[in-house]
Amino acid sequence: MAAEILLVDDDPDLLKLIGLRLTAAGYRVKSAESGEVALAQIAISRPSVVITDLRMPGIDGMQLFEQVNAQHPTLPVIILTAHGTIPDAVAATQRGVFGFLTKPFDPPDLLQKVAQAAAVAGETAASSAQTSESPADAWRSHIITRSSKMEDLLRRARLVADSMASVLILGESGTGKELLARAIHAASSRAEKPFMAINCAAIPENLLESELFGYAKGAFTGATASSPGLFQSANGGTLFLDEIGDMPLALQAKLLRVLQESAVRPVGSAQTMPIDVRIVSATHRNLDAMRADRSFREDLFYRLNVVALKLPSLSERREDIPALVQHFLKKISTRYRKPLPTLAPEALAAVVGAPWPGNVRQLENLLEQAVALSTTNVIPLSLVRTSLDDAQSPLVSFETARKSFERDYLVRILKLTAGNAAQAAQMAGRNRTEFYKLLQRHNLEPGMFKESVAKA
């Protein structure tokens, strides 16, 4: 898909001029007449690159950059200004601004800078290029999301995929850590090589060692032939160590040596074998606390935690739930050889509002149980309620939402209702007049969300 550029300027003529040039170059372009409107649009749909004027009423270009960078540190920001000076440019780039151009600018310079930023963001400028089903997006095709948090995480994962850096995936159980690990492998130069995975919490220590490092013939009773371990099997590819926080201390020391020496010695063997393996590990545990009480080696932690990626919980990405429900129902109906079922509207509302301590895995299990027990093609609320661990837990009313989270709350509701303001107002417990005032306060328009759904 062509890279999406967000233009921010209080000059409508300049917005139109730059927009025409970028569109002609093959980019998808959106515009915002202020920093406040830009932040609202970014909350709805994260662009590939932001181009902003420096001097604007309200939130200026640098303030916009700082707020964008705090939420989306991998989102490139280019600043345009008629007031540019060398000190301004140096200060901006030192703070992380991707580019700084002085108006009037040369169009080729702007297009070159945008192309560089789009490349860094892992996007393409070609309008005839990728669709969501194209090879360029195949690496993440199994990850279903419309969440800004997830999209930002996936961009970071894409950036790190081609490096040799070890990746530590953090997140609650059921958030999809192995799915992300497989996506990183698929996006890397090792994609054609093996991806091997092991759950360190599911195998006893003595078996885990031989599973990882292999063993020589006669190393222990029953070892009638030599066997390669996962390190050797994954040679040239990626080894995923799930639940690394549950690995015993003695084995942590052996793992550290393998990583330091890039060589493995099978159990019962005197020979070491060179390996070339990229390590991706994951845990739901607090490794910082484990380092403090010395149940996890600090030196190993730093070896594994070169790049950390934290998966959001399902409750932090509720806007993804309807799409996940559709995906899982299609998958389950195929497995059960049943017609594609649907959730009754009130059942879907209950699912969207449930607490989901088990995250995506729990959602899939609930839907499988509901499909197995349902006698109709429409799954009713009663069946969903019996499958949930807790009673229906709807989204909190607007009155109880903290003022500082108003915009996120509104964005979430409008995403869930696909821009239906009347339905969103009802969910928020506000009449339509009050609801529209809240939208205006945060520079949100229902039409933004209808466009977002259509694009998805």
N, C-alpha and C positions, 0 to 999 in steps of 0.2 A: 504494500500500500504506500502511496506517495506520502512523504513527510508532511505533517500539518504544522503550519507556522501561525503563531498568534502575534498580531501586530498591535501595539499599544501606543497611541498618540492622541493628544487632544486636538490635533489639526485634521479635520475630516478630508481635506484635499490631499494631504500627504498620505493618509491611510489608503485612500483610493489609488494614488499613484504607485505606491510601493506594492499594494495588493495586486494590481494589474501586472506589474513586472514579475512578481513571484509566481502568480498564476500561469503566466506565459512560459515560465521556466519549468512548469510541471508540478508545482507545490499546491497543496490544499491550504487555503488561507482563511483565517478568522480574524476579526478586528475587535478592538475594545477602545473606547474613547477616554478611559481613565484607568489608573492602577486598581481602583476598587472593582471595576467591572472585570478587569483581567483576572483578578484573584477568584472572582465568582466563576468565571468560565473555566479556569484551571481546576477548580474544585469539581466541576462537572465532568470535564474531559481533558486529560493531560495532553498538551501539544508536544511536538517533537522539539521545537525551538521557539523561544520568545524573543521578539525584537521590540524594544521599548525606547521611547523618547526619554531623555534624562530629566528635562524640566517640564513638569506637569503640575497642575493644581492638585491638592490633596496628597496622595501617595506619589512621590516622584520615582524616577527610574531606579535609583539606588535602593530606595526603600522597598520597591517592588521586588528587585533582585534579592534582597535580604530575606523577604518573606517567602519567596519562591524557593530560594536555596535551602531554607530551614525545613521546608516540607518535601522538596524534590531536589536533593543535592546533585543528581545527575542530569538535570534539565538545563541545557545550555541557554544562556541569556546574552543577547547582543544589545548594546546600548548605542542609540543614535542621539546626537546633540549638535545644536548650532553653537553651543558655548564651550565646546571641547578644548581642553588644553592638554599639554603633555603630562603635567602633574595629575590631572583628572584621570587620564587614561591609565597611567601607572598605578594610581590608587585603586581604580576599578579592577584592573586585571589582577592585582595582588590580592584582592578580596574574592577572586574567583569568577569574575565576569568573563564570559568566553571571548567577547570581542567588543571593540569600542571604535565607532566610526563617526567622523565629524561631518555634519551637513554644511554645504551641499556635498553629497558623496557621489562617487562614480558608480553607476549600476553594476559594472563588472566586479568591482571590489565588494559590493554588498552580496552579489550572488555567490562569489567565491567564499565569502565568510559564512553564508548560510549553508552552502554545500558542505563546508568543513564541519559546521555544527551538527548538521543532519547526519553526517557520517559518524561522528562521535556518538550521537544518540542511537546509532544502529538503524537508521532509516535510509530511504532512497528518495531522490528527487524526481525520478521518472514517473510521469503520470500514467504511462502504460505498463508500469511494473507490477509489483506484487499485489495480490488480493490476500484476504485473510487465510485462504486455503493454499497459498503459494509456497514453494520450497523455502522461501526466505523466512516464513513464519512456522514452518513445520516443526522446528525444535520445541515450540511451546504449544503445539496443537492440542495436547491433552489437558492443558490448564484452562479452565473455564472461568473467565472473569470480566467484569466491567468496572471493577473497583480501582480507584486512583492509587490506593496504597499498593495493590497487587501489581498494577502496571508499572509503578515506579520500581518496585522490587524486581520485576522481570527485566527492566532495562538495565539495572545494576548487574543482574545475573548474566545478561547478554554481554555486557562489557567485560566481565571477568572470565567468561567462558573460554576464550582463546588463550588465556595466560596459563602458566604452570602453577599459579598460586593455589594453595590449599584453601578450601572453602568450608566454613563451619555454618551449617544451617540450624538456626534456633527456632523454636516454636512449640506450641502445645501439642499434645498427642492428637493425631487425626487431622492436622492442618495440611498435610501433603508434602512432607519433607522429602520422601523418596521421589515423588513426582517431580519436584524441583531439581533434585540431584540428576535425574535422568534427562531433564530438559537442558541442564548445563552441559552434560556430556554430549547431547545431540547437537548443541550449538558450537561445540569445540572442534578443533582440528583432529581430535581423537574419535570422532563420531563413528568412524568405520571400524574401530577397534573395540574390544570387549568392554562391557559395563558389568561389573560384578558387585553384588550387594550382600551384606550380612548384618543381622541384628545382634549386636553384642550382648543384649540383655536376655536373649532367648537360648543361648548355648552355654553349657557349663564350661568353666575355665580351662580344664584340660582338653576338652574337645575344641574350644575356640582357638587355642594355640595351633593345633594341627590343621584346623580349617583355614586359618590365615596363612600360615607359613609352610604347610605341607609336612610330609614325614617320609623318612627313609624306610626301606624294607627292614622289618625286625625291630623297629623303634619301640614297639610295645606289642603286647599280646593281641593277635589278630591282624597285625600289619604284615600281611603276606606279600605285599608289593608296595613299591614306592608310590607316593601320590603327590601331585603338585598342589600347593595351597592356592588360595584366592589371589595372593599377590602375583604368583607366577601366571595364573590363568588370566589375570587382568593386564598382563604386560603390554605396554603400548597404549592402554586404555585408562579406564577410571575405576577405582575401587571406592564403593560407598560404605562407610562404617556407620550404620544406624545405631542410635542410643549409645554413643561413645562414652557417655557419662557413667554407664554401667560396667565398663571394662575394669576388671580387677587390677589393682596397683602393680602386681608383679608382671602382668602382661603389658601394662602401659610402658614399663621400662623396655621391654623387648620390642614393642612397636616403635618407640622412640629411636632405638638403635637402627631399625630397618629404615626409618625415614632419614636418619642422619647419613647412613652409609649407602643408601639406594641399592641395598643388597639384602637378600633374605637367606637364612640358613634353616632348612627343614629340620623338624624334630628328629633327633637321632642321627643327624648327618654332620660330618666335619666340613663339608663343602658349602661355601656361600655362592649364591647365584645373583648376578646383577639384574636389577629390575628397573623399569621405566613406567611408573604408575602415578597417575594424578589422584590425590586423595580428596574426597568430599565426605565430610562427617556430619552427623546431626545428633541433636539431643533435645529433650524437653526439660532437662535439669538445669539448675543454676550453676554453671561451671565456675563462676567467680566465687561463690560460697564454698564450693567443693575445693577450690584451690586454697582458700583460707583455712579450711580444716584439714588440708593435706590428704584428702581422699581422691584428688586428681592432681597429677603432676603438673607443675607450673611450666616446665620446659616443654612438655608435650602440648600443653594448651597453646603456647605461642607457635609451635610448629603447625598445629591444626587451624588456628584462628588467624590466618593471614587476611582473609576477607570473611566477614560475618554477614549473613543475610538472615533477617528475622521475619518469619512468616506471620502475618496477622491472623488472629483467631477468626472464626466464622462470624462471631458477633460483631467484629470490627469491619466486616465486609458484607453486611446484610443485603446490599444491592445486588450481590452475586447469587443470592439464594434462588430467585425464580429461574434463572438460567441453569443453575446446578440441578434444580428439581427436574426441569425438562430433560437435561442430559441424562440424569440417572434413571428417570422413568423410561426413556427410550432404550437405554442399555438393559434395564431389568426386564422390560417387556420382550425384548429379543431373547433373553436367556430363558424366560418362562414360556415363550411362544404364545404370548397373549397379545390382543390388540393394545395399541398404545393407550395407557390410561392417563387421566388428568386428575388434578386435585380440585375439589369444589372450592369456590372463591374463599369461603370462610376457613376452609382447611389450609389453603395457601397462606392466608393471613396469619393463622396460628403458627405455621411453619416459619414464616418470616420473623415472627416475634419471639420465638422460643429461645431459651438461653444458650443451647448447644455447647455444653461443656466438653463433649466429645468431638466437636467441630465437624468437618466435612465427612469424616468416616461415620460419625453418628447419624448424620443426615442420610447418607446412602443406606445405612442399615435400617433406619426407620422407614424409608420408602420401600425397601425390599419387603419388609414385614407387612406394610400396608398393601402392597400389590398382591402378596401371597394370600392375605386374608380377605381382600375385597371381593364381593360377589357381583359388583357392577363395574362399569368402565370409568365411573366417576367416584373417586375416593372421598368419602364424607369426612366431615370434621370429627365425628365421634370416633372413627377408626384412628385418625391421627392423634387425637387426645390420648387414647389408650396406649399408643405407641411411644408417646413422649414420657420421659422420666418425671417431668413436672407438669403441673396444670398449665393451661394456655397462659403464656406470658407475653402480652402484646407490647409493642413499642411504648415507651413511657410517654405520658401526655406532654403536650408542649409546655404546660404550666410548670412542670417539674424539671424541664430541661434547663441547664445552666445557660445564662445569657451569652457567655463566651462561645458556646457551641451551637448558637442559633443557626448559623449558616450551614454547618455540617448536618444539622437536623433537617433543615429544609431541603438540602441537596439530596439527602437519603430518601425522604418521603417523595419528592418529585421524581427521583429515579425509579422508585418502586411503582409509581402510578403513571410512568411514561409521560409526565408533563400534564396530567389531568388535574387542574387546579382545584376543581370542585371536590374530587375524591381526596386530594391531598389535604385540603382544608378540613374535611370531615375527619381524616385520620389524626390531624393535629389538634382537633377539638376547638377550632376557631371558625367564625363565620367568614364568608368569602371576602368581605370588605377588609376585615382585620388581617386576613391571610395575605391579601395583595399588598397591604401596607408593609407587612413583614418582608415580603419578597423585594419590594422597592428598597427597603432599608439595606438589604444585602445585595442589591443590583442583580437580582435573579429574575428571569422570565421563563414561564412555562415552556415557551417555544424552544428554548435551549435544549430541553430534555427530550422533546419530540425529535429534534434533529439527531441527538445522541443515540436514541433508540433506533432510528432509521438507519444510521450509519452502522450500528452494531449488527 
